[in-house]
Amino acid sequence: MTTLIITEKNKAAEAIANALGKVQTLKISKFLKIYLITHKDIYVVPLRGHLLEYRNSDAYKSWTDPPPREIIINPNSIKKKQISGLGSHIKALKEYGKQCDHCIIGTDADIEGCNIGLIDALPFVTRVNPNIRVSQMWLSSLQKTEIINKFNNLITPKFSWGETGEARAIIDAFIGFSATREITNTLRPLLNKFRVRFTSIGRVQTSLLYLVYLREKEISDFIPEPYFLIDADLFHANGVFRAHHQLNPFKKNQEANAKIIFQKIRNEKMGKIIDNSKKSIKRTPPTPLNTSKALVLLTKYLRISANMAMRTMNALYLNKIISYPRTESDVYKSDFDHEEILQKFILHPQFKNFTSDLINNKRISPTKGKKDKGDHPPITPLESLELNSSKFENNIQKRVYNLLARHYLALFGEDAIESKQLLKILIKEEPFNAQIVSLISPGFLEIAPFLKPKYDEEIQIMGDKIPVKEVLFFQKETKPPPRYTDTTLLKLMEKNHLGTKSTRPIIIRLLQTRELTERIQYHYHITNLGKFIIENLIEIWLPFLKPDFTKKVEEKLEEIKNKKRNLKDVVNEVRKEFLDLFDKFLINKHKLVSNIDNYKIDYSIPLTSSNCPFCNKIPMKFINIQNKRFLVCSDDNCKQYLSLPKNGKLELLNSICSICNFNIFKVSLKKNNKTFTYYMCPKCWNEDRSKFCSKCEEFKISKGQCIKK
């Protein structure tokens, strides 16, 4: 019997083929290799992700005619079409599909992988070979033993999972295509001002943008309130510790009382201890990592983006270093062989002592989480690698692996033992409290120090008197909530059922690429364009913005996955619900149009002294949009602009270019704590990006003036 195995990526195909036998590689094209396992008559054909994608049909290619509303009501407005550059892959599926008796879907073992394998790829095979037997290989890693085991224990294809992905793609297509066109067409005059061709709307991304906007509004509307603190620094045997007044914080209306208390005790030199109690507390090891928890861990401690974290885990999986990273489960099955993995770490230079203790003490059962979804085991390191291993492709992979490996080993560790010391002190009858948490035994924190909180030094006190070093009085202000980071955005999305464990990092990144948010020093800011869109959609389209709509869609999709409903019924139901929302937008969109004319872009620095070089009527003005800087003509009818360098502080000089008579700018950059400057004429520079004043053959900048050399 001849067998065809379809995989999602080339590395997976290569790993599967090498695990099953002696391999002959057939190079079909620059981007396609097929692996033949000769003695078993097995062909392994890799794909490059999706073969097909939903696009508008030819009759709906125009953004204005037919109206975008018809994309929702006419199912024929979108068609699944072949992605360019994948003709050789489709040809291979047909050619080898004809020759084979058995087709095994070995694409990634999740909804997306099922959609690619069963809905995209399999029909090309069954059209040329309707009688071919179809099975699925559900891999949780690309280790040889796992591949052989799953090849010998194939499962019935998970068509309902593939249909779930298909329903999601159809729903997101008619929502995204219609809403993006309608809102882009409505906002066209404003988008021109922002130098943006279109604005992207989607049920998940726009809801997330709405939540980011709400946080931004909280911050901008926040009015600080003063409050007051009374603290005391006290001596103990090994140094100084701080105690806090029992009534802290004192609110604004309690200021007078706080000052009276402070004046009463400010010069006191001795306090009285009325309680000094200690108790031991156990800090339990972490629970295993599913995708959501891993993304939170990596973004929090490595300060990398969610998208980078997901891509890096996927690369480690394809390189056979970790198990499949897209999993909902944080509970291991009882038959999972942890001892085999732990034995690998006994030889690891950094981990061997900790691992040896685990095995010697028979600590080979990990902690348990809350979810056993039955899809895959939690994310697990499968190899014991030193950080200088050639298997790592870059430094990010080393850092991600190190964290995942340490976290896994910590699952088997002993509890950390903490000492919690509570002190109650009277300073001239005024009550102060101090809480000191120190570490007695590190337990699992020895291998996972990134999980360690900040500990205090234990305080040794003899008797009931304690010397006061100083009594302190502070006035502070309340602070607004912080902007979201990748870590807090992931938690926010999970809480509001926005996206899936795999798509959340992509959605966060998409808002950046669409210039609706910016990531500045690990925090996400909404851009002026994103703010304008949400502020105006709140007024006329709030039900679409709120996460409730997309949450209900995800619940319906889950019903397809669990075989409770069929694809067609769910798609039609969502189509009807969204059409109702869309019509509400159309009824009220005149309000949005009226706001466009009143919107003013914030101009940050003065106009140029030179007139616009295109119309020569009036000066140009500086604008900063989504981290891009331009000089635009002050006359909206001109619509011409000059780009400016993206980096560096810009200073407009009084001098003009002796070649073109346009203003000259001084650009200051900081590198390694040193400032570097250069000069440029935007007009000359836009004609040729190599034209800086320092390279000019005829003129030079001297004392801020362009003069002949």
Buried (B, 14 or more C-beta within 10 A) or exposed (E): EEBBBBBBBBBBBBBBBBBBEEBEEBEBEEEBBBBBBEEBBBBBBBBBBBBBBBBBBEEBEEBEEEEBBBBBEBBEBBBBEBBEEBEEBBBBBEBBBEEBEBBBBBBBBBBBBBBBBBBBBBEBBEEBBEEBEBBBBBBBBBBBEBBEEBBEEBEEBBBBBBBBBBBBBBBBBBBBBBBBBBBBBBBBEBBEBBBBEBBBBBBBBBBBBBBBBBBBBEBEEEEEEEBBBBBBEBBBEEEEBBBBBEBBBBEEEBBEEBBEBBEBBBEBEEBBBEEBEEEEEEBEBBBBBBBBBBBBBBBBBBEBBBBBBBBBBBBBBBBBBBBBBBBBBBBBEEEBEBEEBBBBBBEBEBBEEBBBBBBEEEBBEBBBBEBBEEBBBBBBBBBBBBEEEEBBEEEBBBBBBBBBBBBBBBBBBBBBBBBEBBBBBBBBEBBBBBEBBBBEBBBBBBBBEBBBEEBBEBBEBEEEEBEBEBBBBEEEEEEBEEBBBBBBBBBBBBEBBBBBBBBBBBBBBBBBEBBBBBBEEBBBBBBBBBBBBBBBBBEBBEEBBBBEBBEBBBEBBEBBBEEEBEBEEBBEBBBEBBBEBBEBBBEEBEEBEEBBEEBEBEEEEEBBBBBBBBBEEBBBBBBBBBEEBBBBBBBEEBEEBBBBBEEBEBBBBEBBBBBBEBBBBBBEEEEEEEEEEBBBBBBBBBEEEEBBBEEBEEBBBEEEBBEEE
